[in-house]
């Protein structure tokens, strides 16, 4: 095989490889947009589910208020759970519709929902 034919063959291979990279790059942009839309929908779904959870938390709170303090020592810490749900919801809102470009400081969730009101 001559040097000329080797160069011609390698330049065809380079052209094919470049074409594939450009084509795949275009596909990855379309795919990234699809992921963003899917992610946006999933986060909106989480927001809806948080609203449904808040309804259940209200029911739990109403039943817990009626609990007899003489016979009930442990209570679920409803205010802490509501605070964490609000923090998650506000975080998602801020991601979906940011009001500024600077990164915000993330507040950690407490996550400890056991309220020991021992006797």
N, C-alpha and C positions, 0 to 999 in steps of 0.2 A: 504494500500500500504506500502510495507516495505521500509526501508531506502535504501537498495541496489537498488531496482527498481526505486526509486526516483532519485538516483544518476545516474543510467544508462540512464534514460529518460532525465535528465538535461544535461548529457554529450552529448547525441545525439542532443539535441537542440542547445548546444554550438557548436558542430561540424557543424551543418547545418548553424547556424548564421555565423560562421567563414568562411565557404565555400561561403556563399552569399557575405560577405564583401570582400573576396579575389576576387571573380568573378566580383563584382561591381567595385572594385578598378581597375581591369584590363580593364573593360569597360570605366571607367572614364579616364584612360590614353589614350585609343584609341580616346575617344571623345575629349579630350583636344588637341590631335594632329590634329583632324579634325577641331576644332575651330581655331587653329593656321593657318592652311592652308586656311580656309575660310577667316579669318581676313587678311591674306597676300594678297589674291585675291581681297578682298574689298578695301584694301589700294592701291593696284595697279590700281584698277578701279578709285579711287578718283584721283590718279595721272593723269590718262588719261583724266578725266573730267576737271581737272585744266588746262591741256594743251588746251582743247577745249574752256574753259572760257577765256583763254588768247587771243585766236583768236577773240572772241567777244569783249573783252576789247580793242583790237587794232582797231576794227571797230568803237567802241564808241569814242575812242580817235581821230580817223581820222575825224569823223563828228563834234566832239566838237571843234577841231582846226579851223574848218571852220565857227563856230558860230560867229555872229556879236557881238563884245564886247559892242557896244552901246545899244543893245537891250537884251543882255544876262547878267544877274547878277549872277546866280547860275550855277556852273559847278560841275561835278562829279570829285572828286579828284582821277584821274587815277594813278598817281605815288604811292599814299598811298595804293590803291587796289592792284597794282602790287607787292608792297613790302609785303603785307599780304599774297598774293597768293604764293610768293616765300618762305616766312617763313613757310607756311603750307607744301609746297612741300619738302623743305629741312628737316623739322621735320619728315615727312613720310619716306624720304630717309634714314635719320639717324636711324629710328626705324627698317626699313627693312634690312638695312646693316650697323649696328653700326661700327664705326671706333675705338671705345674705350669702355671700360667697365664702366667707371665712369659716373654717371648721369650728364646730362647737364642742364644748367639753361635755362628754357623755357622763351622765349621772348613773352610778351603779344601782341595780335593783337590790332591795333588801333581801327578799326571798324567804325570810323566817316568819311564818304565819302562825306560829304557836304562841298563844297568849295565856300564860300560866297565872291565874288569879288565885293561887293557893289559899288555903285557909289558915 
